[in-house]
Amino acid sequence: MSWNPQQYTRFAGQRLRPALDLIARIPLEHPQIVVDLGCGTGNVTRILRSRWPGARITGVDGSPQMLAEARKEEADIGWEQSELGSWNPAEKHDLVFSNAALHWLDDHPVLFARLAGYIASGGVLAVQMPRNFAAPSHRLMHELASSPPWRDALARLLRPMPVLEPAAYYGLLAPLARSLDIWETEYLQTLEGENPVAEWTKGTWLAPLLAALAPGARAAFEAEYRQRVAQAYPRQPDGKTMFPFRRLFIVAVL
């Protein structure tokens, strides 16, 4: 898919908060080699740079559009274009960090075992992933894409539950880790604007579905989705929209 950095960053504050919560729980004082997998526009990577100024930090992303935005700001960070599923570093890392990216990849048992193998002794795997796929914002999208007008074009793209239950990640990482911290948080996000939940998903989960449709079908699909999601998330009396969003956090010391 082709990412739209401007659409994605419309809700930059809400998207940043889980990354800050994850960084705050990383028990490392002076890591030397750090990678941000799925760095996007680099806003979180620059926070990692501020947290550990002595580290060699690389931001990795598969999107040239996102990396073009990341490179606009001067920073002592290496930027690497690589698909996350094929990322294969030449050396072990003290911190493999990933905020809101690994849910785009399949086969998490294989993926997490592979990432753990890239971490030096005493290093950390720190991951945050959305786990909001049963919420109306995502469920309505899946139901609509599975309906006859769009099913033939979109069925191959549907991934209803790309993130496992928390206990599954415990089972994957506990045998490998010296210590393991797993938790979930549901953020009660307050969004502003016209149909903001539809605008939120248009920057992420909705984007590949729209990209797979011809222009006429795309407009009809988006219009129907926007109508349904506006009903599911009505405006509050003050004009704002509440958008509860659940996220999964993992901090494993290897």
Rosetta blueprint (number, residue, H / E / L):
1 M L
2 S L
3 W L
4 N L
5 P H
6 Q H
7 Q H
8 Y H
9 T H
10 R H
11 F H
12 A H
13 G H
14 Q H
15 R H
16 L H
17 R H
18 P H
19 A H
20 L H
21 D H
22 L H
23 I H
24 A H
25 R L
26 I L
27 P L
28 L L
29 E L
30 H L
31 P L
32 Q L
33 I E
34 V E
35 V E
36 D E
37 L E
38 G L
39 C L
40 G L
41 T L
42 G L
43 N H
44 V H
45 T H
46 R H
47 I H
48 L H
49 R H
50 S H
51 R H
52 W L
53 P L
54 G L
55 A L
56 R E
57 I E
58 T E
59 G E
60 V E
61 D E
62 G L
63 S L
64 P H
65 Q H
66 M H
67 L H
68 A H
69 E H
70 A H
71 R L
72 K L
73 E L
74 E L
75 A L
76 D L
77 I L
78 G E
79 W E
80 E E
81 Q E
82 S L
83 E L
84 L H
85 G H
86 S H
87 W L
88 N L
89 P L
90 A L
91 E L
92 K L
93 H E
94 D E
95 L E
96 V E
97 F E
98 S E
99 N E
100 A L
101 A L
102 L H
103 H H
104 W H
105 L L
106 D L
107 D L
108 H H
109 P H
110 V H
111 L H
112 F H
113 A H
114 R H
115 L H
116 A H
117 G L
118 Y L
119 I E
120 A E
121 S E
122 G E
123 G E
124 V E
125 L E
126 A E
127 V E
128 Q E
129 M E
130 P E
131 R L
132 N L
133 F L
134 A L
135 A L
136 P H
137 S H
138 H H
139 R H
140 L H
141 M H
142 H H
143 E H
144 L H
145 A H
146 S L
147 S L
148 P H
149 P H
150 W H
151 R H
152 D H
153 A H
154 L H
155 A H
156 R H
157 L H
158 L L
159 R L
160 P L
161 M L
162 P L
163 V L
164 L L
165 E L
166 P H
167 A H
168 A H
169 Y H
170 Y H
171 G H
172 L H
173 L H
174 A L
175 P L
176 L L
177 A L
178 R L
179 S E
180 L E
181 D E
182 I E
183 W E
184 E E
185 T E
186 E E
187 Y E
188 L E
189 Q E
190 T E
191 L E
192 E L
193 G L
194 E L
195 N L
196 P H
197 V H
198 A H
199 E H
200 W H
201 T H
202 K H
203 G L
204 T L
205 W L
206 L L
207 A H
208 P H
209 L H
210 L H
211 A H
212 A L
213 L L
214 A L
215 P H
216 G H
217 A H
218 R H
219 A H
220 A H
221 F H
222 E H
223 A H
224 E H
225 Y H
226 R H
227 Q H
228 R H
229 V H
230 A H
231 Q H
232 A H
233 Y L
234 P L
235 R E
236 Q L
237 P L
238 D L
239 G L
240 K L
241 T E
242 M E
243 F E
244 P E
245 F E
246 R E
247 R E
248 L E
249 F E
250 I E
251 V E
252 A E
253 V E
254 L L
